[in-house]
Amino acid sequence: MKESKKIDYANWIPLKVALAPGLTGGILALLFFLSFLLPSGLLITVFQVLMAAAAAFCLLVFGYLICARRLLSYQGGGIQGKILDNVLHFLSWDGNGQLLDIGCGSGALTIKAAKKYPQAHVVGIDYWGNEWDYAQSQCETNAALEGVIKQTSFQKGDAAQLDFPDAHFDAAVSNFVFHEVRSQPDKLALIREALRVLKPGAPFAFEDIFYSVKHYPDLDALLAELSKEVQELHFVDTRQNNFVPLLLKTPMVAGNMGLIWGKK
Ligand SMILES: C[S@@+](CC[C@H](N)C(=O)[O-])C[C@H]1O[C@@H](n2cnc3c(N)ncnc32)[C@H](O)[C@@H]1O
């Protein structure tokens, strides 16, 4: 858990995730060089080839993740912020009432929404597990530093079982969260849970890695089912966003992005 007195939205590629292949690659490279101390032979040569290939692969992944982090970061390419602005771009809302941000992480989208809709109250929920460098206190600090503390609130919760009554919110957003939710492998049920807390006719914009077959094995069926349950439903292939550099359009980062928006 982080305590910070600076605005800190963290990075979608946590440093520990980027460093892991770097460290592994370094160890494999060391083993490769140490192997030259051993007497030569076929087995040793095979070992050296395998070590060299594995080290090169790990170091390439490490280099890629470091570049991707830089492009995503607010201090670097700023792509994280642009992707979040794009989610709000598809939310067709007048800004009156309460908006829910599901899986708010460091509060970046919640805070952007609060700034875009000064009349609104914006609620961010997240379960803030150990996998990410995010915390509720970090969201609150960010909101205070951005001047929207009174307009926002943050609470711990599970996207699979939202702690709100039916038809409670006037709008909802979510970005890169649904595929992470382990407590609900059925993604249709998860989206239905998000829609449950919306008032009839309320707008929503949900981005996720909808093109990941692992998480969404039948996207067309999911969209067809959802479209029967809401007043309006659209799907946008956000892989085509031209503000996202080609280097980030890989399955490891933003290569499977899609966005569902509409009105309940
Ligand atoms: C890739 S991060 C995205 C954070 C934020 N939406 C953003 O765009 O910056 C995924 C987030 O989903 C949250 N998350 C994962 N499973 C969750 C669950 N069951 N309920 C609520 N949040 C969850 C994680 O804690 C993490 O903050």
PDBQT file of the ligand as one rigid body, heavy atoms in Angstrom, charges set to zero:
ROOT
HETATM    1  C1  LIG A 301      -5.668  -2.648 -14.862  1.00  0.00    +0.000 C 
HETATM    2  S1  LIG A 301      -6.226  -2.016 -13.337  1.00  0.00    +0.000 S 
HETATM    3  C2  LIG A 301      -7.223  -0.677 -13.945  1.00  0.00    +0.000 C 
HETATM    4  C3  LIG A 301      -7.423   0.414 -12.926  1.00  0.00    +0.000 C 
HETATM    5  C4  LIG A 301      -8.234   1.623 -13.433  1.00  0.00    +0.000 C 
HETATM    6  N1  LIG A 301      -9.572   1.251 -13.857  1.00  0.00    +0.000 N 
HETATM    7  C5  LIG A 301      -7.507   2.348 -14.525  1.00  0.00    +0.000 C 
HETATM    8  O1  LIG A 301      -7.960   2.282 -15.691  1.00  0.00    +0.000 OA
HETATM    9  O2  LIG A 301      -6.495   2.990 -14.251  1.00  0.00    +0.000 OA
HETATM   10  C6  LIG A 301      -7.390  -3.235 -12.820  1.00  0.00    +0.000 C 
HETATM   11  C7  LIG A 301      -8.097  -2.867 -11.519  1.00  0.00    +0.000 C 
HETATM   12  O3  LIG A 301      -9.143  -3.802 -11.284  1.00  0.00    +0.000 OA
HETATM   13  C8  LIG A 301      -9.248  -3.987  -9.880  1.00  0.00    +0.000 C 
HETATM   14  N2  LIG A 301      -9.999  -5.205  -9.605  1.00  0.00    +0.000 N 
HETATM   15  C9  LIG A 301      -9.658  -6.481  -9.930  1.00  0.00    +0.000 A 
HETATM   16  N3  LIG A 301     -10.592  -7.332  -9.472  1.00  0.00    +0.000 NA
HETATM   17  C10 LIG A 301     -11.547  -6.584  -8.876  1.00  0.00    +0.000 A 
HETATM   18  C11 LIG A 301     -12.776  -6.909  -8.214  1.00  0.00    +0.000 A 
HETATM   19  N4  LIG A 301     -13.190  -8.166  -8.079  1.00  0.00    +0.000 N 
HETATM   20  N5  LIG A 301     -13.514  -5.890  -7.731  1.00  0.00    +0.000 NA
HETATM   21  C12 LIG A 301     -13.101  -4.604  -7.844  1.00  0.00    +0.000 A 
HETATM   22  N6  LIG A 301     -11.940  -4.244  -8.449  1.00  0.00    +0.000 NA
HETATM   23  C13 LIG A 301     -11.173  -5.225  -8.950  1.00  0.00    +0.000 A 
HETATM   24  C14 LIG A 301      -7.784  -4.057  -9.470  1.00  0.00    +0.000 C 
HETATM   25  O4  LIG A 301      -7.627  -3.879  -8.076  1.00  0.00    +0.000 OA
HETATM   26  C15 LIG A 301      -7.189  -2.915 -10.288  1.00  0.00    +0.000 C 
HETATM   27  O5  LIG A 301      -7.280  -1.701  -9.598  1.00  0.00    +0.000 OA
ENDROOT
TORSDOF 0
